[in-house]
Amino acid sequence: MGKVGIIGVGQSAFVRGYPGSIRELAFEGFKEAIADAQIETKDIDASIICSAPEYDKQRSPAGVFAEYLGLIPQPTCYLESLCSSSSMGLRMAYSLVKSGLHDVVAIIGFQKMSEISSAESQERMGRGADIQWESPFGTMMPAYYAMFARGHMETYGTSPDDLALIRVKAATYGQINEKAVYRKPVTFEMFSDPESPMSGPVASPLRVGDCCANADGSSCVIVANEEKTKALSKKPVWILGLGAASASVNMAGRDAFSRLEVARLAGEQAYGMAGVTPKDIDVAEVHDCFTIAELMAYENLGFAEPGGGKELIKSKETYKEGCIPVNVDGGLLSKGHPIGATGGAQIRTIVLQLRGEAGEMQVKEPGVGLVHNIGGVGLYGNVSILGR
């Protein structure tokens, strides 16, 4: 049925406390995407609404959003795979368009995490684990990723200082990203300063500076078939490869704590479908919910050998001027992490990079970009490869 392209992208500002309703929040990203695509709501054949449940009071938000955004009577549905929901939404939309069932599909991701307290939010995240065998014992995301950090350190000699360098890079670009929730500078010295919030312990060896912040936000990606993409977009961006995998929900079922296997498997699938290798990637967005997550992503995606990720950040090769720029919009560490909106926001960044529209964050003439989006603690993995 031909290629599938991305004709519009949008994102709200990510904030700590959005004052409006979830439907108003979703509109923020949607209005930017539909203006970017230069289409009207009647031109959208179907919509996919993506978030992680339990953070807001509205059940089945798809129908509510479709009505509010003017997307009825077209079909709509709700999709969730925790933090990778809107990347999984891209996969579903690609399938709907590729099959010929629809010509234009909108993927709308959102999360308004401020409707509940931080303690309640952490409890909800813990329930992303097995509610029979793990979450009753108080599991939370920082503790899970601390296990991976410890495993990586024991296996490869990684240090907390290596992780601090990743947060310094994130802040370098977060300061120039007007959509980011955290736009303050972060220096390496802050991690050894007992007076700095960055050095405060969370779950050893992770400190405050190693962790991303919750946020409210929305994103929207509009995809279309080849004919409509060529007709509507002056700078087409094509979906070249998609990969997805899942893992044991229980940590006892994992074979290693120094990598996320779902990322490696999803990456291999996406590279194979796109017909490229890690060396062909010009710019990447990876799921840096914690600094260790970005470091593992370097290795899981083939940008570095196992254990070699720390050398990439030490040599600044993942900065904008390096051989593989990663998260030059500040990543989740600076942008914040509104769960259902995260993947769509990552996709937006790569689309803008490939179009040459990323402003101060622009990488020099990228041709192929990659999005790595993880759900839960490596429970779901999605890798999307886009190209000009």
TORKOL-4160 file (C-alpha; in steps of 0.2 Angstrom, whole numbers, padded with zeros to 4 digits, m for minus):
388
<pt num="1" X="0000" Y="0000" Z="0000"/>
<pt num="2" X="0015" Y="0012" Z="m0001"/>
<pt num="3" X="0025" Y="0021" Z="0012"/>
<pt num="4" X="0018" Y="0029" Z="0028"/>
<pt num="5" X="0023" Y="0047" Z="0032"/>
<pt num="6" X="0021" Y="0059" Z="0046"/>
<pt num="7" X="0012" Y="0075" Z="0041"/>
<pt num="8" X="0010" Y="0084" Z="0058"/>
<pt num="9" X="0017" Y="0084" Z="0075"/>
<pt num="10" X="0013" Y="0094" Z="0091"/>
<pt num="11" X="0016" Y="0095" Z="0109"/>
<pt num="12" X="0010" Y="0105" Z="0124"/>
<pt num="13" X="0022" Y="0113" Z="0136"/>
<pt num="14" X="0026" Y="0100" Z="0149"/>
<pt num="15" X="0022" Y="0108" Z="0166"/>
<pt num="16" X="0021" Y="0103" Z="0184"/>
<pt num="17" X="0002" Y="0107" Z="0186"/>
<pt num="18" X="m0009" Y="0110" Z="0171"/>
<pt num="19" X="m0024" Y="0121" Z="0177"/>
<pt num="20" X="m0037" Y="0114" Z="0164"/>
<pt num="21" X="m0045" Y="0098" Z="0161"/>
<pt num="22" X="m0038" Y="0083" Z="0152"/>
<pt num="23" X="m0047" Y="0087" Z="0136"/>
<pt num="24" X="m0041" Y="0104" Z="0136"/>
<pt num="25" X="m0023" Y="0097" Z="0139"/>
<pt num="26" X="m0025" Y="0085" Z="0124"/>
<pt num="27" X="m0031" Y="0100" Z="0114"/>
<pt num="28" X="m0014" Y="0109" Z="0117"/>
<pt num="29" X="m0004" Y="0096" Z="0107"/>
<pt num="30" X="m0018" Y="0092" Z="0095"/>
<pt num="31" X="m0020" Y="0110" Z="0089"/>
<pt num="32" X="m0001" Y="0112" Z="0085"/>
<pt num="33" X="m0001" Y="0095" Z="0075"/>
<pt num="34" X="m0016" Y="0099" Z="0065"/>
<pt num="35" X="m0009" Y="0117" Z="0061"/>
<pt num="36" X="0007" Y="0109" Z="0056"/>
<pt num="37" X="m0001" Y="0096" Z="0045"/>
<pt num="38" X="m0012" Y="0110" Z="0037"/>
<pt num="39" X="m0028" Y="0100" Z="0038"/>
<pt num="40" X="m0045" Y="0100" Z="0046"/>
<pt num="41" X="m0052" Y="0088" Z="0058"/>
<pt num="42" X="m0064" Y="0081" Z="0045"/>
<pt num="43" X="m0048" Y="0075" Z="0036"/>
<pt num="44" X="m0043" Y="0064" Z="0050"/>
<pt num="45" X="m0051" Y="0046" Z="0047"/>
<pt num="46" X="m0047" Y="0039" Z="0065"/>
<pt num="47" X="m0039" Y="0043" Z="0081"/>
<pt num="48" X="m0029" Y="0033" Z="0094"/>
<pt num="49" X="m0029" Y="0040" Z="0112"/>
<pt num="50" X="m0014" Y="0035" Z="0122"/>
<pt num="51" X="m0010" Y="0036" Z="0141"/>
<pt num="52" X="m0007" Y="0025" Z="0156"/>
<pt num="53" X="m0023" Y="0023" Z="0166"/>
<pt num="54" X="m0026" Y="0027" Z="0185"/>
<pt num="55" X="m0019" Y="0044" Z="0185"/>
<pt num="56" X="m0035" Y="0053" Z="0181"/>
<pt num="57" X="m0053" Y="0051" Z="0185"/>
<pt num="58" X="m0060" Y="0049" Z="0167"/>
<pt num="59" X="m0062" Y="0031" Z="0161"/>
<pt num="60" X="m0062" Y="0028" Z="0143"/>
<pt num="61" X="m0055" Y="0045" Z="0138"/>
<pt num="62" X="m0055" Y="0041" Z="0119"/>
<pt num="63" X="m0073" Y="0045" Z="0116"/>
<pt num="64" X="m0072" Y="0061" Z="0127"/>
<pt num="65" X="m0057" Y="0067" Z="0117"/>
<pt num="66" X="m0064" Y="0063" Z="0100"/>
<pt num="67" X="m0080" Y="0073" Z="0104"/>
<pt num="68" X="m0070" Y="0088" Z="0111"/>
<pt num="69" X="m0058" Y="0088" Z="0097"/>
<pt num="70" X="m0071" Y="0086" Z="0083"/>
<pt num="71" X="m0066" Y="0069" Z="0078"/>
<pt num="72" X="m0083" Y="0061" Z="0078"/>
<pt num="73" X="m0091" Y="0051" Z="0071"/>
<pt num="74" X="m0074" Y="0044" Z="0065"/>
<pt num="75" X="m0068" Y="0028" Z="0075"/>
<pt num="76" X="m0057" Y="0031" Z="0090"/>
<pt num="77" X="m0049" Y="0019" Z="0103"/>
<pt num="78" X="m0039" Y="0019" Z="0118"/>
<pt num="79" X="m0022" Y="0011" Z="0119"/>
<pt num="80" X="m0010" Y="0009" Z="0133"/>
<pt num="81" X="0007" Y="0001" Z="0136"/>
<pt num="82" X="0013" Y="0012" Z="0151"/>
<pt num="83" X="0026" Y="0024" Z="0146"/>
<pt num="84" X="0028" Y="0018" Z="0128"/>
<pt num="85" X="0009" Y="0021" Z="0125"/>
<pt num="86" X="0010" Y="0034" Z="0111"/>
<pt num="87" X="0025" Y="0025" Z="0102"/>
<pt num="88" X="0014" Y="0009" Z="0102"/>
<pt num="89" X="0001" Y="0021" Z="0095"/>
<pt num="90" X="0012" Y="0025" Z="0081"/>
<pt num="91" X="0014" Y="0007" Z="0077"/>
<pt num="92" X="m0005" Y="0004" Z="0077"/>
<pt num="93" X="m0008" Y="0020" Z="0066"/>
<pt num="94" X="0005" Y="0014" Z="0054"/>
<pt num="95" X="m0004" Y="m0003" Z="0053"/>
<pt num="96" X="m0020" Y="0005" Z="0050"/>
<pt num="97" X="m0014" Y="0016" Z="0036"/>
<pt num="98" X="m0002" Y="0003" Z="0028"/>
<pt num="99" X="m0017" Y="m0009" Z="0027"/>
<pt num="100" X="m0027" Y="0004" Z="0018"/>
<pt num="101" X="m0041" Y="0004" Z="0031"/>
<pt num="102" X="m0038" Y="0023" Z="0034"/>
<pt num="103" X="m0029" Y="0036" Z="0025"/>
<pt num="104" X="m0025" Y="0048" Z="0039"/>
<pt num="105" X="m0024" Y="0044" Z="0058"/>
<pt num="106" X="m0020" Y="0055" Z="0073"/>
<pt num="107" X="m0011" Y="0048" Z="0088"/>
<pt num="108" X="m0014" Y="0058" Z="0104"/>
<pt num="109" X="m0004" Y="0055" Z="0120"/>
<pt num="110" X="m0008" Y="0063" Z="0136"/>
<pt num="111" X="m0006" Y="0062" Z="0155"/>
<pt num="112" X="m0011" Y="0074" Z="0169"/>
<pt num="113" X="m0001" Y="0067" Z="0183"/>
<pt num="114" X="m0005" Y="0082" Z="0195"/>
<pt num="115" X="m0022" Y="0076" Z="0198"/>
<pt num="116" X="m0015" Y="0065" Z="0212"/>
<pt num="117" X="m0001" Y="0067" Z="0224"/>
<pt num="118" X="0017" Y="0061" Z="0222"/>
<pt num="119" X="0015" Y="0047" Z="0234"/>
<pt num="120" X="m0001" Y="0041" Z="0225"/>
<pt num="121" X="0008" Y="0043" Z="0208"/>
<pt num="122" X="0022" Y="0032" Z="0214"/>
<pt num="123" X="0010" Y="0019" Z="0220"/>
<pt num="124" X="0001" Y="0019" Z="0203"/>
<pt num="125" X="0018" Y="0017" Z="0195"/>
<pt num="126" X="0022" Y="0002" Z="0206"/>
<pt num="127" X="0006" Y="m0006" Z="0200"/>
<pt num="128" X="0014" Y="m0007" Z="0183"/>
<pt num="129" X="0023" Y="m0022" Z="0191"/>
<pt num="130" X="0014" Y="m0038" Z="0195"/>
<pt num="131" X="0001" Y="m0034" Z="0208"/>
<pt num="132" X="0001" Y="m0052" Z="0215"/>
<pt num="133" X="0020" Y="m0055" Z="0217"/>
<pt num="134" X="0029" Y="m0038" Z="0217"/>
<pt num="135" X="0020" Y="m0022" Z="0219"/>
<pt num="136" X="0012" Y="m0027" Z="0237"/>
<pt num="137" X="0030" Y="m0026" Z="0243"/>
<pt num="138" X="0032" Y="m0008" Z="0239"/>
<pt num="139" X="0041" Y="m0008" Z="0223"/>
<pt num="140" X="0043" Y="0009" Z="0214"/>
<pt num="141" X="0052" Y="0015" Z="0198"/>
<pt num="142" X="0067" Y="0023" Z="0206"/>
<pt num="143" X="0071" Y="0007" Z="0216"/>
<pt num="144" X="0069" Y="m0004" Z="0200"/>
<pt num="145" X="0080" Y="0007" Z="0190"/>
<pt num="146" X="0092" Y="0008" Z="0205"/>
<pt num="147" X="0094" Y="m0011" Z="0203"/>
<pt num="148" X="0099" Y="m0009" Z="0185"/>
<pt num="149" X="0111" Y="0004" Z="0189"/>
<pt num="150" X="0119" Y="m0007" Z="0203"/>
<pt num="151" X="0119" Y="m0021" Z="0190"/>
<pt num="152" X="0128" Y="m0011" Z="0177"/>
<pt num="153" X="0140" Y="m0004" Z="0190"/>
<pt num="154" X="0145" Y="m0022" Z="0196"/>
<pt num="155" X="0146" Y="m0029" Z="0178"/>
<pt num="156" X="0155" Y="m0015" Z="0169"/>
<pt num="157" X="0163" Y="m0003" Z="0182"/>
<pt num="158" X="0151" Y="0011" Z="0179"/>
<pt num="159" X="0151" Y="0025" Z="0192"/>
<pt num="160" X="0139" Y="0037" Z="0199"/>
<pt num="161" X="0150" Y="0051" Z="0191"/>
<pt num="162" X="0146" Y="0043" Z="0173"/>
<pt num="163" X="0128" Y="0045" Z="0177"/>
<pt num="164" X="0130" Y="0063" Z="0183"/>
<pt num="165" X="0137" Y="0067" Z="0166"/>
<pt num="166" X="0121" Y="0062" Z="0157"/>
<pt num="167" X="0111" Y="0074" Z="0168"/>
<pt num="168" X="0123" Y="0088" Z="0164"/>
<pt num="169" X="0120" Y="0085" Z="0146"/>
<pt num="170" X="0101" Y="0084" Z="0148"/>
<pt num="171" X="0101" Y="0101" Z="0157"/>
<pt num="172" X="0112" Y="0109" Z="0143"/>
<pt num="173" X="0098" Y="0106" Z="0131"/>
<pt num="174" X="0084" Y="0108" Z="0143"/>
<pt num="175" X="0088" Y="0126" Z="0146"/>
<pt num="176" X="0085" Y="0130" Z="0127"/>
<pt num="177" X="0069" Y="0119" Z="0126"/>
<pt num="178" X="0054" Y="0130" Z="0129"/>
<pt num="179" X="0043" Y="0115" Z="0131"/>
<pt num="180" X="0053" Y="0108" Z="0145"/>
<pt num="181" X="0048" Y="0108" Z="0163"/>
<pt num="182" X="0065" Y="0109" Z="0170"/>
<pt num="183" X="0076" Y="0123" Z="0162"/>
<pt num="184" X="0089" Y="0126" Z="0175"/>
<pt num="185" X="0108" Y="0123" Z="0173"/>
<pt num="186" X="0115" Y="0107" Z="0181"/>
<pt num="187" X="0134" Y="0106" Z="0184"/>
<pt num="188" X="0144" Y="0090" Z="0188"/>
<pt num="189" X="0149" Y="0098" Z="0204"/>
<pt num="190" X="0131" Y="0098" Z="0211"/>
<pt num="191" X="0131" Y="0080" Z="0213"/>
<pt num="192" X="0145" Y="0080" Z="0226"/>
<pt num="193" X="0138" Y="0096" Z="0235"/>
<pt num="194" X="0128" Y="0091" Z="0250"/>
<pt num="195" X="0119" Y="0107" Z="0249"/>
<pt num="196" X="0113" Y="0104" Z="0231"/>
<pt num="197" X="0096" Y="0095" Z="0228"/>
<pt num="198" X="0104" Y="0086" Z="0214"/>
<pt num="199" X="0115" Y="0076" Z="0226"/>
<pt num="200" X="0101" Y="0070" Z="0238"/>
<pt num="201" X="0098" Y="0051" Z="0239"/>
<pt num="202" X="0083" Y="0043" Z="0231"/>
<pt num="203" X="0087" Y="0024" Z="0229"/>
<pt num="204" X="0105" Y="0020" Z="0230"/>
<pt num="205" X="0115" Y="0023" Z="0219"/>
<pt num="206" X="0102" Y="0035" Z="0211"/>
<pt num="207" X="0101" Y="0053" Z="0217"/>
<pt num="208" X="0088" Y="0066" Z="0214"/>
<pt num="209" X="0098" Y="0072" Z="0199"/>
<pt num="210" X="0097" Y="0055" Z="0191"/>
<pt num="211" X="0078" Y="0055" Z="0191"/>
<pt num="212" X="0066" Y="0063" Z="0179"/>
<pt num="213" X="0051" Y="0073" Z="0186"/>
<pt num="214" X="0033" Y="0069" Z="0184"/>
<pt num="215" X="0024" Y="0082" Z="0172"/>
<pt num="216" X="0007" Y="0086" Z="0164"/>
<pt num="217" X="0007" Y="0086" Z="0145"/>
<pt num="218" X="0001" Y="0080" Z="0128"/>
<pt num="219" X="0007" Y="0076" Z="0111"/>
<pt num="220" X="0000" Y="0072" Z="0094"/>
<pt num="221" X="0007" Y="0064" Z="0079"/>
<pt num="222" X="m0003" Y="0063" Z="0062"/>
<pt num="223" X="0002" Y="0050" Z="0050"/>
<pt num="224" X="m0005" Y="0048" Z="0032"/>
<pt num="225" X="m0003" Y="0036" Z="0017"/>
<pt num="226" X="0010" Y="0040" Z="0004"/>
<pt num="227" X="m0001" Y="0049" Z="m0008"/>
<pt num="228" X="m0008" Y="0061" Z="0005"/>
<pt num="229" X="0009" Y="0063" Z="0013"/>
<pt num="230" X="0017" Y="0069" Z="m0004"/>
<pt num="231" X="0002" Y="0080" Z="m0007"/>
<pt num="232" X="0001" Y="0089" Z="0010"/>
<pt num="233" X="0019" Y="0089" Z="0016"/>
<pt num="234" X="0033" Y="0100" Z="0009"/>
<pt num="235" X="0046" Y="0091" Z="0020"/>
<pt num="236" X="0040" Y="0073" Z="0021"/>
<pt num="237" X="0046" Y="0062" Z="0035"/>
<pt num="238" X="0044" Y="0043" Z="0032"/>
<pt num="239" X="0042" Y="0029" Z="0045"/>
<pt num="240" X="0056" Y="0017" Z="0040"/>
<pt num="241" X="0056" Y="0004" Z="0053"/>
<pt num="242" X="0046" Y="m0001" Z="0069"/>
<pt num="243" X="0051" Y="m0013" Z="0082"/>
<pt num="244" X="0042" Y="m0019" Z="0098"/>
<pt num="245" X="0045" Y="m0032" Z="0111"/>
<pt num="246" X="0040" Y="m0037" Z="0129"/>
<pt num="247" X="0048" Y="m0045" Z="0144"/>
<pt num="248" X="0044" Y="m0054" Z="0160"/>
<pt num="249" X="0034" Y="m0042" Z="0171"/>
<pt num="250" X="0042" Y="m0050" Z="0187"/>
<pt num="251" X="0061" Y="m0045" Z="0189"/>
<pt num="252" X="0064" Y="m0064" Z="0194"/>
<pt num="253" X="0060" Y="m0068" Z="0176"/>
<pt num="254" X="0074" Y="m0056" Z="0169"/>
<pt num="255" X="0091" Y="m0064" Z="0165"/>
<pt num="256" X="0102" Y="m0048" Z="0168"/>
<pt num="257" X="0101" Y="m0032" Z="0177"/>
<pt num="258" X="0114" Y="m0023" Z="0166"/>
<pt num="259" X="0103" Y="m0021" Z="0151"/>
<pt num="260" X="0085" Y="m0019" Z="0145"/>
<pt num="261" X="0082" Y="m0034" Z="0133"/>
<pt num="262" X="0066" Y="m0026" Z="0125"/>
<pt num="263" X="0076" Y="m0012" Z="0119"/>
<pt num="264" X="0089" Y="m0023" Z="0110"/>
<pt num="265" X="0076" Y="m0034" Z="0102"/>
<pt num="266" X="0065" Y="m0019" Z="0097"/>
<pt num="267" X="0080" Y="m0011" Z="0090"/>
<pt num="268" X="0085" Y="m0026" Z="0080"/>
<pt num="269" X="0068" Y="m0027" Z="0072"/>
<pt num="270" X="0067" Y="m0008" Z="0068"/>
<pt num="271" X="0085" Y="m0008" Z="0060"/>
<pt num="272" X="0080" Y="m0024" Z="0050"/>
<pt num="273" X="0064" Y="m0016" Z="0043"/>
<pt num="274" X="0072" Y="0000" Z="0039"/>
<pt num="275" X="0087" Y="m0008" Z="0031"/>
<pt num="276" X="0100" Y="0002" Z="0042"/>
<pt num="277" X="0112" Y="m0001" Z="0056"/>
<pt num="278" X="0116" Y="0009" Z="0072"/>
<pt num="279" X="0130" Y="0018" Z="0062"/>
<pt num="280" X="0117" Y="0026" Z="0050"/>
<pt num="281" X="0107" Y="0035" Z="0064"/>
<pt num="282" X="0111" Y="0053" Z="0064"/>
<pt num="283" X="0100" Y="0059" Z="0079"/>
<pt num="284" X="0091" Y="0049" Z="0093"/>
<pt num="285" X="0078" Y="0051" Z="0106"/>
<pt num="286" X="0080" Y="0038" Z="0120"/>
<pt num="287" X="0069" Y="0035" Z="0136"/>
<pt num="288" X="0080" Y="0043" Z="0149"/>
<pt num="289" X="0067" Y="0042" Z="0164"/>
<pt num="290" X="0083" Y="0039" Z="0174"/>
<pt num="291" X="0101" Y="0042" Z="0169"/>
<pt num="292" X="0105" Y="0024" Z="0169"/>
<pt num="293" X="0091" Y="0021" Z="0157"/>
<pt num="294" X="0100" Y="0032" Z="0144"/>
<pt num="295" X="0117" Y="0024" Z="0147"/>
<pt num="296" X="0109" Y="0007" Z="0144"/>
<pt num="297" X="0100" Y="0013" Z="0129"/>
<pt num="298" X="0117" Y="0018" Z="0121"/>
<pt num="299" X="0122" Y="0000" Z="0122"/>
<pt num="300" X="0106" Y="m0009" Z="0119"/>
<pt num="301" X="0104" Y="0001" Z="0103"/>
<pt num="302" X="0121" Y="m0003" Z="0097"/>
<pt num="303" X="0128" Y="0014" Z="0098"/>
<pt num="304" X="0141" Y="0007" Z="0110"/>
<pt num="305" X="0147" Y="m0010" Z="0115"/>
<pt num="306" X="0140" Y="m0017" Z="0132"/>
<pt num="307" X="0149" Y="m0007" Z="0145"/>
<pt num="308" X="0155" Y="0006" Z="0133"/>
<pt num="309" X="0141" Y="0018" Z="0135"/>
<pt num="310" X="0150" Y="0028" Z="0148"/>
<pt num="311" X="0164" Y="0032" Z="0136"/>
<pt num="312" X="0152" Y="0040" Z="0124"/>
<pt num="313" X="0146" Y="0052" Z="0137"/>
<pt num="314" X="0163" Y="0055" Z="0144"/>
<pt num="315" X="0169" Y="0060" Z="0126"/>
<pt num="316" X="0153" Y="0070" Z="0123"/>
<pt num="317" X="0149" Y="0060" Z="0108"/>
<pt num="318" X="0131" Y="0060" Z="0112"/>
<pt num="319" X="0131" Y="0079" Z="0112"/>
<pt num="320" X="0124" Y="0089" Z="0097"/>
<pt num="321" X="0141" Y="0090" Z="0089"/>
<pt num="322" X="0145" Y="0072" Z="0093"/>
<pt num="323" X="0145" Y="0056" Z="0082"/>
<pt num="324" X="0128" Y="0051" Z="0089"/>
<pt num="325" X="0118" Y="0065" Z="0096"/>
<pt num="326" X="0105" Y="0059" Z="0109"/>
<pt num="327" X="0091" Y="0069" Z="0118"/>
<pt num="328" X="0097" Y="0086" Z="0112"/>
<pt num="329" X="0080" Y="0092" Z="0117"/>
<pt num="330" X="0084" Y="0089" Z="0136"/>
<pt num="331" X="0076" Y="0071" Z="0136"/>
<pt num="332" X="0064" Y="0066" Z="0150"/>
<pt num="333" X="0077" Y="0072" Z="0163"/>
<pt num="334" X="0073" Y="0090" Z="0158"/>
<pt num="335" X="0057" Y="0089" Z="0148"/>
<pt num="336" X="0048" Y="0079" Z="0161"/>
<pt num="337" X="0038" Y="0063" Z="0159"/>
<pt num="338" X="0020" Y="0064" Z="0156"/>
<pt num="339" X="0018" Y="0046" Z="0153"/>
<pt num="340" X="0006" Y="0044" Z="0139"/>
<pt num="341" X="0013" Y="0060" Z="0130"/>
<pt num="342" X="0031" Y="0055" Z="0131"/>
<pt num="343" X="0033" Y="0044" Z="0115"/>
<pt num="344" X="0024" Y="0057" Z="0104"/>
<pt num="345" X="0035" Y="0071" Z="0111"/>
<pt num="346" X="0050" Y="0061" Z="0106"/>
<pt num="347" X="0043" Y="0058" Z="0089"/>
<pt num="348" X="0040" Y="0076" Z="0087"/>
<pt num="349" X="0058" Y="0080" Z="0091"/>
<pt num="350" X="0065" Y="0068" Z="0078"/>
<pt num="351" X="0053" Y="0075" Z="0065"/>
<pt num="352" X="0058" Y="0093" Z="0068"/>
<pt num="353" X="0076" Y="0087" Z="0067"/>
<pt num="354" X="0074" Y="0078" Z="0051"/>
<pt num="355" X="0065" Y="0094" Z="0044"/>
<pt num="356" X="0079" Y="0105" Z="0050"/>
<pt num="357" X="0066" Y="0114" Z="0061"/>
<pt num="358" X="0074" Y="0111" Z="0078"/>
<pt num="359" X="0081" Y="0129" Z="0081"/>
<pt num="360" X="0095" Y="0130" Z="0093"/>
<pt num="361" X="0094" Y="0111" Z="0096"/>
<pt num="362" X="0096" Y="0107" Z="0077"/>
<pt num="363" X="0109" Y="0093" Z="0073"/>
<pt num="364" X="0118" Y="0096" Z="0056"/>
<pt num="365" X="0109" Y="0089" Z="0042"/>
<pt num="366" X="0102" Y="0073" Z="0049"/>
<pt num="367" X="0094" Y="0060" Z="0037"/>
<pt num="368" X="0089" Y="0046" Z="0049"/>
<pt num="369" X="0082" Y="0047" Z="0066"/>
<pt num="370" X="0078" Y="0035" Z="0080"/>
<pt num="371" X="0065" Y="0035" Z="0094"/>
<pt num="372" X="0068" Y="0023" Z="0109"/>
<pt num="373" X="0053" Y="0022" Z="0121"/>
<pt num="374" X="0051" Y="0010" Z="0136"/>
<pt num="375" X="0036" Y="0006" Z="0145"/>
<pt num="376" X="0038" Y="0001" Z="0164"/>
<pt num="377" X="0054" Y="m0006" Z="0169"/>
<pt num="378" X="0058" Y="m0013" Z="0152"/>
<pt num="379" X="0041" Y="m0022" Z="0152"/>
<pt num="380" X="0037" Y="m0015" Z="0134"/>
<pt num="381" X="0050" Y="m0008" Z="0122"/>
<pt num="382" X="0047" Y="0002" Z="0106"/>
<pt num="383" X="0060" Y="0008" Z="0093"/>
<pt num="384" X="0054" Y="0019" Z="0078"/>
<pt num="385" X="0066" Y="0024" Z="0064"/>
<pt num="386" X="0061" Y="0039" Z="0054"/>
<pt num="387" X="0069" Y="0046" Z="0038"/>
<pt num="388" X="0068" Y="0060" Z="0026"/>
